Amino acid sequence: MKAVRQTNFAASSRWILRKRIYLKLLLPILGACGVGTAGAVTLDKVFQATLDKNPAIQEAKANLEQATGQRLVLRSVIWPNVSLAVPAGVQAGHRSGESGVKGFALARGFFTQTLFNAAVPPSLRRGDVGVLIAQQQLNVAVVEQLHQARLAFYAALYNRSLQSLREEQRQRLEENATTQKSRYEAGLTDRSALTSATVQARELDSQIESARRAYEEAQLQLAQVMGRDLGQNAALPEPEGDLKIAPVNPDLDSETAAALERRADLKLARLMIRAANEDQRIIEADYYPAVVGNVTGNYIPISGIHRAGSTSKTQDFISSEIIERAGYTWHVIDNGKVGGATLRARATREVNELTCRKLEANVRRELLGIGNSLRAIESREGSLAAAESARAVQQNVAQGLVSQLEYRVTQNALLETRSGLLDAIYQHNLAVAEWDRATGRYFQFSEDTAQNVH
């Protein structure tokens, strides 16, 4: 396995902050671009605001900076430890050849360097992997939040269009009820037909209200994911455009292979396995001795200062001295196995491996299910006979061949068909969004990040 290359946090942050995340979305509704009214937002603007202000993404960026600091802590095991002490005091007492009280001060320097420690290599690798994990966690947060923003945008467009359709349908039904009333008063129909037409018109009131509430909820969710201020006078975003549909012909084999390579959650799962493995190696490193070299230096401006516990002048400090030594420690009783630390680390690694294998095995099944849904939804769009029927009836009305009542009934059926088509288009857009998420198409890593992941 190649060694994990050192990553530079400044460079890693710039590709996020400067938008070096390249959005590669299969968006069939990008016809919603263009100049909009005040408060209107396109899907591109929603994505941009989400990247800039979404709280979850901002938190992940902060965690990336924290991981960089933690890497410095893990790497400190290889760095030397240098310290300086300046003790001072007064020496008093009598000894052969000396008398009186004498003040003193001295400088002491200490230099310690690890010569051998089995925990050094896994500590260095663990620090690098920790930064890569934080980067992938940021990528996962970006994917999740962009996906939520996209779903909320689609939901707002759908419920707004559905509300408009229901209102138009209610208007047709009210016209139908008016016609039935006239026919009833003229004795051309019974009261049950009038009652049925009135009830049908009133039934749509609750559906219109439900669509309106769903639209407002989608607006609120859109504002939250965009990181907008939801104060008392804050205006909710107005999605611009209409839902559209474009056929998708996915290649299951190639898309599965690509998803296994580029999905951020899979890369994160693999990195968690590497991190758990390095944690286990760090714990097991206590089985080996750790060798440390020490250099101690003393400088005293005057001579004749007694060393603590000395009994003769030969043991006094001289003007300056340097002492070199090396020592080692070895935990021969517990190397992590007696206390269970190694077993816990191994269990964590095995759980991570199992989770990663499950995610990888589920990719093909997930894409197969989404592909089947796309084909099923597209098959629902084939029937537009109601629209042709309405046009034919409209021509017959103009020629006096059918009544206005028959025309309104046919128009109402057309509106029901349009509602079904709107639902099919909405479901198709949701399925395409899920396909993009499952295949990892929301963005691609920048070139510097790709080089750091091996």
C-alpha positions in Angstrom: 0.0 0.0 0.0 1.3 3.4 -0.9 2.2 5.7 2.0 -0.4 8.3 2.7 0.9 11.6 1.4 0.9 14.6 3.6 -2.0 17.0 2.9 -2.0 20.7 3.3 -5.0 22.0 5.0 -4.8 25.4 3.4 -4.9 23.8 0.0 -7.7 21.5 1.1 -9.8 24.4 2.3 -9.3 26.5 -0.8 -10.9 23.9 -3.1 -14.0 24.1 -0.9 -14.0 27.9 -0.3 -13.2 28.7 -3.9 -15.8 26.3 -5.1 -13.4 23.8 -6.7 -16.2 21.3 -6.1 -17.4 20.7 -9.6 -21.1 20.1 -9.7 -21.9 17.5 -12.3 -25.7 17.0 -12.0 -28.0 15.4 -14.4 -30.7 18.1 -13.9 -33.6 18.0 -16.3 -35.1 21.2 -14.9 -32.2 23.6 -15.5 -34.6 25.4 -17.8 -35.4 27.2 -14.6 -32.4 29.4 -15.2 -32.6 33.0 -16.3 -33.8 36.3 -14.9 -36.3 35.9 -12.2 -38.5 38.1 -10.0 -37.4 39.4 -6.6 -37.0 36.5 -4.2 -37.0 33.9 -6.9 -34.2 31.4 -6.8 -33.0 28.9 -9.4 -31.5 25.5 -8.5 -28.0 26.8 -9.2 -28.5 29.6 -6.7 -29.9 27.2 -4.2 -26.7 25.0 -4.5 -24.5 28.0 -4.3 -26.2 29.3 -1.1 -26.1 25.8 0.4 -22.3 25.5 -0.2 -21.7 29.0 1.3 -24.1 29.1 4.3 -25.4 25.7 5.2 -24.7 25.1 9.0 -23.8 21.4 8.5 -21.3 22.2 5.8 -19.8 24.9 7.9 -19.4 22.6 10.9 -17.7 20.0 8.7 -15.2 22.6 7.5 -14.4 23.4 11.2 -13.9 19.7 11.9 -11.5 19.6 9.0 -9.4 22.3 10.7 -9.6 20.5 14.0 -8.4 17.3 12.3 -5.4 19.2 11.0 -4.5 20.2 14.5 -4.9 16.7 15.8 -2.5 15.5 13.1 0.1 17.8 14.6 -0.4 16.2 18.0 0.1 12.7 16.5 3.2 13.7 14.7 4.7 15.3 17.8 6.0 11.8 18.8 8.9 12.2 16.4 9.8 15.7 17.4 12.5 16.5 20.0 11.6 18.0 23.3 13.7 21.0 24.4 13.4 22.7 27.8 15.3 25.3 29.8 15.3 25.9 33.6 17.0 28.7 35.5 17.1 27.8 39.2 18.5 30.3 41.7 19.0 30.4 45.5 21.3 30.9 48.4 23.8 28.4 49.7 24.8 28.5 53.4 26.6 26.3 55.8 30.1 25.3 56.7 32.3 22.7 55.2 36.0 22.1 55.2 37.7 25.0 53.4 34.5 27.0 53.0 32.5 29.4 55.1 29.9 32.1 54.6 26.7 32.5 52.6 26.8 32.4 48.9 24.1 33.2 46.3 23.9 31.4 43.1 22.0 30.9 39.8 22.5 28.4 37.0 21.0 27.5 33.7 19.9 24.0 32.9 19.0 22.8 29.4 17.4 19.5 28.5 17.1 17.9 25.0 15.2 14.6 24.5 14.8 12.8 21.2 13.0 9.6 20.5 15.4 7.1 18.9 13.1 4.2 18.5 9.3 3.9 19.1 7.2 1.3 17.3 4.2 3.7 17.5 5.9 6.3 15.3 4.9 4.9 11.8 1.3 4.2 12.7 1.0 7.6 14.5 2.2 9.4 11.3 -0.2 7.4 9.1 -3.1 7.9 11.6 -2.6 11.7 11.5 -2.7 11.8 7.7 -5.7 9.5 7.6 -7.5 11.7 10.2 -7.3 14.7 7.9 -8.5 12.6 4.9 -11.4 11.4 7.1 -12.4 14.9 7.9 -12.2 15.8 4.2 -14.5 13.0 3.3 -16.8 13.8 6.1 -17.0 17.3 4.6 -17.7 15.8 1.2 -20.4 13.6 2.7 -22.0 16.6 4.3 -21.9 18.5 1.0 -23.6 15.7 -0.8 -26.3 15.3 1.8 -27.1 19.0 2.0 -27.1 19.5 -1.8 -29.4 16.5 -2.1 -31.8 17.8 0.5 -31.8 21.2 -1.2 -32.6 19.6 -4.5 -35.5 17.5 -3.1 -36.9 20.6 -1.4 -36.6 22.6 -4.6 -38.5 19.9 -6.5 -41.1 19.5 -3.8 -41.8 23.3 -3.9 -42.2 23.3 -7.7 -44.5 20.2 -7.6 -46.8 21.5 -4.8 -47.1 24.9 -6.4 -48.0 23.4 -9.7 -50.4 21.0 -8.0 -52.1 23.8 -6.2 -52.6 25.7 -9.5 -54.0 22.6 -11.2 -56.4 21.9 -8.3 -57.6 25.5 -8.4 -58.2 25.2 -12.1 -60.0 21.9 -11.6 -62.2 23.4 -8.9 -63.1 26.2 -11.2 -64.2 23.7 -13.9 -66.2 21.7 -11.3 -67.9 24.9 -10.1 -68.8 25.7 -13.7 -70.1 22.2 -14.0 -72.2 22.6 -10.8 -73.6 25.8 -12.2 -74.6 24.1 -15.4 -76.2 21.2 -13.5 -78.1 23.7 -11.4 -79.5 25.3 -14.6 -80.4 21.9 -16.0 -82.0 20.9 -12.7 -84.1 24.1 -12.6 -85.0 23.4 -16.3 -86.1 19.9 -15.3 -83.5 18.3 -17.5 -81.8 16.4 -14.6 -82.5 15.3 -11.1 -81.3 16.7 -7.8 -78.7 14.0 -7.3 -76.6 15.2 -10.3 -76.6 18.7 -8.9 -75.6 17.4 -5.4 -72.8 15.3 -6.9 -71.4 18.1 -8.9 -71.4 20.5 -5.9 -69.7 17.9 -3.6 -67.0 17.3 -6.2 -66.2 21.0 -6.3 -66.1 21.2 -2.5 -63.9 18.2 -2.2 -61.0 20.0 -3.9 -60.9 22.7 -1.2 -59.0 20.4 1.2 -56.7 19.2 -1.5 -55.8 22.8 -2.5 -55.1 23.7 1.1 -52.9 20.6 1.5 -50.9 21.5 -1.6 -50.5 25.1 -0.3 -49.2 23.9 3.1 -46.9 21.4 1.4 -45.5 24.2 -0.7 -44.8 26.4 2.3 -43.2 23.5 4.1 -40.9 22.9 1.1 -40.1 26.6 1.1 -39.2 26.5 4.8 -37.0 23.4 4.3 -35.3 25.2 1.3 -34.6 28.2 3.4 -33.1 26.1 6.2 -30.8 24.1 4.0 -29.7 27.4 2.3 -28.8 28.8 5.7 -31.1 31.7 5.4 -32.2 33.9 8.3 -35.7 32.7 9.4 -36.5 35.9 11.4 -40.0 37.3 11.7 -39.9 39.3 8.5 -37.7 37.0 6.5 -39.0 36.1 3.1 -39.0 32.5 2.1 -37.3 31.6 -1.2 -39.6 31.3 -4.3 -38.3 28.5 -6.6 -38.2 29.6 -10.2 -39.1 27.4 -13.2 -41.3 24.3 -13.7 -40.7 20.6 -13.4 -39.6 19.0 -16.7 -38.6 15.5 -17.6 -35.8 14.1 -19.7 -35.5 10.3 -20.4 -32.6 8.6 -18.7 -30.9 5.5 -20.1 -28.5 4.4 -17.3 -25.9 1.7 -17.8 -26.0 -0.3 -14.7 -22.6 -2.0 -15.0 -20.6 1.1 -15.7 -22.5 3.3 -13.3 -21.9 0.7 -10.5 -18.2 0.6 -11.1 -18.0 4.4 -11.2 -20.1 4.8 -8.0 -17.7 2.4 -6.2 -14.8 4.7 -7.1 -16.3 8.2 -6.5 -18.9 8.0 -3.8 -17.8 10.0 -0.8 -19.5 7.7 1.8 -17.7 4.7 0.4 -14.3 6.5 0.5 -15.1 7.5 4.1 -15.9 3.9 5.1 -12.6 2.7 3.6 -10.7 5.4 5.5 -12.4 4.4 8.8 -11.0 0.9 8.3 -7.5 2.3 7.8 -7.9 4.6 10.9 -9.0 1.7 13.1 -6.1 -0.4 11.8 -3.6 2.3 12.7 -5.2 2.8 16.1 -4.7 -0.9 16.8 -1.1 -0.7 15.7 -0.4 2.2 18.0 -1.8 0.3 21.0 0.2 -2.8 20.1 3.4 -0.8 19.8 3.7 -0.9 23.6 4.9 -4.5 23.1 8.2 -3.1 21.8 10.7 -1.0 23.9 10.9 2.7 23.4 14.4 4.1 23.2 15.0 7.8 24.1 18.2 9.8 24.0 18.8 12.6 26.5 21.3 15.4 26.6 21.5 17.5 29.7 23.6 20.7 30.0 24.3 22.9 33.0 25.9 26.3 33.1 27.0 28.0 36.3 28.6 31.5 36.3 30.6 30.6 39.5 32.1 27.5 40.8 31.8 25.9 44.3 28.1 25.3 44.1 27.3 22.0 45.8 25.2 19.4 44.0 22.3 18.2 46.1 23.3 15.3 48.3 27.1 15.8 47.5 29.6 15.0 50.3 32.8 16.3 48.7 34.1 19.0 46.4 34.7 16.5 43.7 30.9 16.2 43.4 30.3 19.9 43.0 29.1 21.5 39.8 31.8 22.7 37.5 31.4 25.9 35.4 29.5 24.0 32.7 28.9 20.4 31.8 27.0 18.3 29.2 25.8 14.8 30.0 24.6 12.4 27.2 22.6 9.3 27.9 20.1 7.0 26.4 17.4 4.9 28.0 14.5 2.7 27.1 11.2 1.6 28.6 9.4 -1.6 27.9 5.9 -2.6 29.1 6.4 -6.3 29.5 3.1 -6.8 31.4 0.4 -5.2 29.4 0.8 -4.4 25.7 -2.9 -3.7 25.3 -4.1 -7.3 25.4 -4.4 -7.7 29.2 -6.5 -4.5 29.5 -8.5 -5.3 26.3 -7.5 -2.1 24.4 -6.2 -4.1 21.5 -9.3 -6.3 21.3 -11.5 -3.2 21.4 -9.5 -1.6 18.6 -9.7 -4.9 16.5 -13.4 -5.1 17.1 -13.8 -1.5 15.8 -11.8 -2.3 12.7 -13.8 -5.4 12.0 -17.1 -3.5 12.4 -15.8 -0.9 10.0 -14.9 -3.5 7.5 -18.3 -5.1 7.7 -20.0 -1.8 7.2 -17.9 -0.9 4.2 -18.6 -4.3 2.6 -22.3 -3.8 3.1 -22.2 -0.4 1.5 -20.3 -1.6 -1.5 -22.6 -4.6 -1.9 -25.7 -2.4 -1.7 -24.6 -0.1 -4.5 -25.7 -2.3 -7.4 -29.0 -3.2 -5.7 -29.7 0.4 -5.0 -28.9 1.5 -8.6 -31.0 -1.4 -10.0 -34.0 -0.3 -7.9 -33.7 3.3 -9.0 -33.3 2.3 -12.6 -36.5 0.2 -12.4 -38.4 3.1 -10.9 -37.2 5.4 -13.7 -38.4 3.0 -16.3 -41.8 2.5 -14.6 -42.3 6.2 -14.2 -41.4 6.9 -17.8 -44.0 4.3 -18.9 -46.7 6.3 -17.2 -46.3 9.2 -19.5 -47.3 7.4 -22.6 -51.0 8.2 -22.5 -52.1 11.6 -23.6 -55.4 10.4 -25.1 -57.4 12.6 -22.7 -55.8 15.7 -24.2 -56.7 14.6 -27.7 -60.2 13.8 -26.5 -60.6 17.2 -25.0 -59.6 18.9 -28.3 -62.0 16.7 -30.2 -64.8 17.6 -27.9 -63.9 21.2 -28.1 -64.2 21.0 -31.9 -67.6 19.3 -31.6 -68.8 22.0 -29.3 -67.9 24.6 -31.8 -69.9 22.6 -34.4 -72.8 22.2 -32.0 -72.5 18.4 -31.9 -72.1 18.1 -28.1 -73.2 20.2 -25.1 -71.1 22.5 -22.9 -71.7 20.0 -20.0 -69.9 17.2 -21.9 -67.1 19.6 -22.7 -66.6 20.6 -19.1 -66.7 16.9 -18.0 -64.0 16.1 -20.5 -62.0 19.1 -19.4 -62.2 17.9 -15.8 -60.9 14.5 -16.9 -58.1 16.2 -18.7 -57.1 18.1 -15.6 -57.1 14.8 -13.6 -54.8 13.4 -16.3 -52.5 16.5 -16.0 -52.4 15.9 -12.3 -51.2 12.4 -12.8 -48.6 13.5 -15.3 -47.4 16.2 -12.9 -47.0 13.5 -10.2 -45.1 11.3 -12.7 -42.8 14.1 -13.6 -42.1 14.9 -10.0 -41.4 11.3 -9.1 -39.1 11.1 -12.1 -37.1 14.1 -10.9 -36.8 12.6 -7.5 -35.6 9.3 -9.0 -33.0 11.1 -11.1 -31.9 13.0 -7.9 -31.5 9.7 -6.1 -29.6 8.2 -9.1 -27.2 11.1 -9.0 -26.7 10.7 -5.2 -26.2 6.9 -5.5 -23.7 7.2 -8.3 -21.8 10.0 -6.6 -22.5 12.6 -9.3 -23.1 15.6 -7.1 -19.5 16.6 -7.4 -16.0 15.3 -8.2 -13.0 15.8 -6.0 -10.5 18.4 -7.0 -7.2 17.2 -8.4 -5.2 17.8 -5.2 -7.5 15.8 -3.1 -7.6 13.0 -5.6 -3.8 12.8 -5.4 -3.9 12.5 -1.7 -6.3 9.5 -1.6 -4.6 6.2 -2.4 
